[in-house]
Amino acid sequence: MEAPDMLRYRTIPLANGAGAIPAVGFGTLIPDPGATRQAVKTALSVGFRHLDCAERYRNEEAVGDAMQEAMAAGTVSRDQLFVTTKLWNTNHRPERVKPAFEASCRRLQVEYVDCYLIHTPFAFLPGDEQDPRDDRGQVLYDAGVKLVDTWRALEQLVDGGRCRSIGLSDVTLEKLKEIVEAARIKPAVVQVESHPYLPEWELLDYCREQGIVLLAFAALGHGMEPNLLEDPVITAIANRLNKTPAQVALAWAAQRGTAFLTTSVTARRIEQNFDISALPEDAMQQIRDHIGTNIRFNSVVETGVPGFIPRISPPQGGR
Ligand SMILES: NC(=O)c1ccc[n+]([C@@H]2O[C@H](COP(=O)([O-])OP(=O)(O)OC[C@H]3O[C@@H](n4cnc5c(N)ncnc54)[C@H](OP(=O)(O)O)[C@@H]3O)[C@@H](O)[C@H]2O)c1
């Protein structure tokens, strides 16, 4: 009898003995709290065990409520869940880190967080306004704090015991190297945009060498144009294997050794996105060798301001 496919249950060990992260993760960047709560409940019921959150998403309470409901219903226990959340740009000053972390724990209704990330390497003017701007609409950055100082404050959270692992998000390879070199506790996770149109092989190689997990966001290309799910290489593999294009893209992400995040408010898609299985090696190779489109959909890595960049039509030179 053929062994059951275990890809959807894959976990990746974290550095510093901080446990293991599920390769398959559900993102909670969903603007409406009611929709968030419903989507998270569905995600937990179909089998997702990693939830990616952020103070910036302003819906941690809704995620917390959904977790509480799932736990009360016996769907999951806290120790089966992996909860990631993120420090926002306005809280980079070291003295603001612990209060921000504790506020996230309170909203999420958790005693501890499995992974705490610095959401972006850009410090904004400290304060309660998440998007501080001047009169001309320009972002107000904070020149008074360095990323490494914020990192030291995250290390102290690990020492405090309520934060099991720490990491970075939306960093370049250069920035990551700086922190790795300066760190007492090295980053366990780096969350960046990655999908077959932005494979980030160089970053992934470095992460592998350093024992850092690359956590890919927008694993389906955020459903934007040019649409990864309509790419002829992906759709041909999907047809051949009797899977959906989304299942092909997500299996590729887990199988090449990254953890990934995907999001949907549609129950049948949430179910489909967990129901992945391993691709044959030739399909993995085709995705690597035959997809020529290279595109970043989210500009956050450049400015610290989150946002997917709408495109009307595929750029010149794309496939
Ligand atoms: N660190 C950062 O700066 C950062 C930035 C962005 C995102 N993230 C994290 O990464 C998570 C995932 O990012 P993402 O929202 O871009 O993920 P994604 O899964 O690439 O894109 C989500 C979009 O794809 C659609 N979709 C989902 N499953 C599908 C399927 N099976 N078939 C067809 N379309 C499908 C969804 O539509 P419906 O909802 O309508 O079904 C939604 O429009 C976020 O929730 C967040 O946690 C982090």
The ligand as a MOL file (V3000), in Angstrom:
LIG
                    3D

  0  0  0     0  0            999 V3000
M  V30 BEGIN CTAB
M  V30 COUNTS 48 52 0 0 0
M  V30 BEGIN ATOM
M  V30 1 N 5.4270 40.4380 6.1790 0
M  V30 2 C 4.6990 41.1450 5.3510 0
M  V30 3 O 4.9850 42.3120 5.0900 0
M  V30 4 C 3.4990 40.5190 4.7260 0
M  V30 5 C 2.9290 41.1140 3.5900 0
M  V30 6 C 1.8250 40.4930 3.0220 0
M  V30 7 C 1.3040 39.3320 3.5470 0
M  V30 8 N 1.8660 38.7750 4.6790 0 CHG=1
M  V30 9 C 1.3120 37.5640 5.2950 0
M  V30 10 O 1.1820 36.5500 4.3200 0
M  V30 11 C -0.1700 36.0800 4.2680 0
M  V30 12 C -0.4800 35.5620 2.8940 0
M  V30 13 O -0.3330 36.5930 1.9270 0
M  V30 14 P -1.3520 36.7780 0.7520 0
M  V30 15 O -2.6750 37.2320 1.2780 0
M  V30 16 O -0.7210 37.6120 -0.2690 0 CHG=-1
M  V30 17 O -1.4970 35.2630 0.2450 0
M  V30 18 P -1.8790 34.5830 -1.1400 0
M  V30 19 O -2.4210 33.2660 -0.7030 0
M  V30 20 O -0.7540 34.6560 -2.0960 0
M  V30 21 O -3.0320 35.4780 -1.7670 0
M  V30 22 C -4.3130 35.5590 -1.2440 0
M  V30 23 C -5.2700 35.7730 -2.4140 0
M  V30 24 O -5.3520 34.5760 -3.1890 0
M  V30 25 C -6.6870 34.1310 -3.2700 0
M  V30 26 N -6.6870 32.6580 -3.1100 0
M  V30 27 C -6.4190 31.9560 -1.9960 0
M  V30 28 N -6.4900 30.6330 -2.2320 0
M  V30 29 C -6.8120 30.4900 -3.5360 0
M  V30 30 C -7.0480 29.3660 -4.3610 0
M  V30 31 N -6.9470 28.1200 -3.8800 0
M  V30 32 N -7.3600 29.5790 -5.6560 0
M  V30 33 C -7.4470 30.8400 -6.1500 0
M  V30 34 N -7.2270 31.9410 -5.4180 0
M  V30 35 C -6.9320 31.7780 -4.1090 0
M  V30 36 C -7.4360 34.8110 -2.1340 0
M  V30 37 O -8.7710 35.0610 -2.4980 0
M  V30 38 P -10.0530 34.8790 -1.5220 0
M  V30 39 O -9.6700 35.3620 -0.1690 0
M  V30 40 O -11.0840 35.7410 -2.1810 0
M  V30 41 O -10.4370 33.4390 -1.5270 0
M  V30 42 C -6.6620 36.1150 -1.9640 0
M  V30 43 O -7.1380 37.0800 -2.8890 0
M  V30 44 C -0.9730 37.2850 4.7690 0
M  V30 45 O -2.2660 36.9490 5.2400 0
M  V30 46 C -0.0770 37.7670 5.8860 0
M  V30 47 O -0.2430 36.9600 7.0310 0
M  V30 48 C 2.9640 39.3540 5.2410 0
M  V30 END ATOM
M  V30 BEGIN BOND
M  V30 1 1 1 2
M  V30 2 2 2 3
M  V30 3 1 2 4
M  V30 4 1 4 5
M  V30 5 2 4 48
M  V30 6 2 5 6
M  V30 7 1 6 7
M  V30 8 2 7 8
M  V30 9 1 8 9
M  V30 10 1 8 48
M  V30 11 1 9 10
M  V30 12 1 9 46
M  V30 13 1 10 11
M  V30 14 1 11 12
M  V30 15 1 11 44
M  V30 16 1 12 13
M  V30 17 1 13 14
M  V30 18 2 14 15
M  V30 19 1 14 16
M  V30 20 1 14 17
M  V30 21 1 17 18
M  V30 22 2 18 19
M  V30 23 1 18 20
M  V30 24 1 18 21
M  V30 25 1 21 22
M  V30 26 1 22 23
M  V30 27 1 23 24
M  V30 28 1 23 42
M  V30 29 1 24 25
M  V30 30 1 25 26
M  V30 31 1 25 36
M  V30 32 1 26 27
M  V30 33 1 26 35
M  V30 34 2 27 28
M  V30 35 1 28 29
M  V30 36 1 29 30
M  V30 37 2 29 35
M  V30 38 1 30 31
M  V30 39 2 30 32
M  V30 40 1 32 33
M  V30 41 2 33 34
M  V30 42 1 34 35
M  V30 43 1 36 37
M  V30 44 1 36 42
M  V30 45 1 37 38
M  V30 46 2 38 39
M  V30 47 1 38 40
M  V30 48 1 38 41
M  V30 49 1 42 43
M  V30 50 1 44 45
M  V30 51 1 44 46
M  V30 52 1 46 47
M  V30 END BOND
M  V30 END CTAB
M  END
